[in-house]
Amino acid sequence: MNTGVKITAFAAALAATFGTAYGVGKGVGPVEEPKKAGHGDHAAAPSKGADGHAGHEEGAATDASAAANLPGGLQVSQDGYTLAVETPKPAVGKSVLKFSIKDAAGRKVTAFTTEHGKELHFIVASRDLGTFRHLHPVKAADGTWTTPVDLPAAGGYKAFADFKPAAPGAKGITLGVDLAVPGAYAPKPLPAVNRTATVDGYQVRLGGTLNPGKAGELRLTVTKAGKPVTDLEPYLGAYGHLVALRDGDLAYLHVHPNEGGPGPDVSFTATAPSAGAYRLFLDFQHQGKVRTAAFTVTAGATGTPAEAPAPAAGEATHDAGGHEHG
């Protein structure tokens, strides 16, 4: 079994930086192609020395240090690798996404280290965190990745590529890039805080806390018809996969289970990079099918969050689940 992965908290001094992260507006209107961020979008102008010239070395060191402390998914480029999407404006409904990972020289990367059964993990989520897709793209010989996707509505989305290059000394990286599905768009509010999720007749109960700057245990218990599910099946080499996305900038946390299984409990150790609201997505497999249970939690809140009321009959719910294979 995989051991729990602890997500290192970033320095509190970076909180102001995160406050400038891109977010979808609250107005109603068509979605346009997102502006691609340049290097200047992430760093302050370098200071000038006594001779009036910019202190490039000091500025570069500061930028590199700040980037190293960012949570995953907030950068399109990191450590010399870039997530290049060829289809930044997919259509509503079924479409195909194409992308590649490019190195510092602009070449498509073809060699990756297999982790949790895959060379690369690919996630697409809507900016309002109501839609979540864990996709399984296929890589061509030239390094181009392709995957089908079904996006239910127009609006802003973000794609995440979680991978580890096969280059010597390379570390795991999560890159993120904006997608825009054209059409009339009205953002939905973040789903209410909840401790229980129901999917396909399964009930998943969330226990524990997500703490800012401090490791904590998240324990998810799977039942069906009131009975514990004790025969969860391995999915990508684990009994559960958990992705946490921070409301606002969609900072990405990807953790894997602690020792245990095959159910009904799946335990994770995670650290939130800051206080605030997060959306948690648990993938688990039973009877040959992968399902996704979604939760909204608040890191840094005191007390136990109240249960959100169950949606009334006919009430629209967020499209949290989705697994598609190339």
Secondary structure, 3 states (H helix, E strand, C coil): CCCCCCCCCCCHHHHHHHCCCCCCCCCCEECCCCCCCCHHHCCCCCCECCCCCECHHHHHHHHHHHHHCCCECCCCEECCEEEEECCCCCCCEEEEEEEEEECCCCCECCCECCECCECEEEEEEECCCCCEEEEECEECCCCEEEEEEEECCCEEEEEEEEECECCCCCCCEEEEEEEEECCEECCCCCCCCCCEEEECCEEEEEEECCCECCCEEEEEEEEECCEECCCCECECCECCEEEEEECCCCCEEEECECCCCCCCEEEEEECECCCEEEEEEEEEEECCEEEEEEEEEEECCCCCCCCCCCCCCCCCCCCCCCEEEC
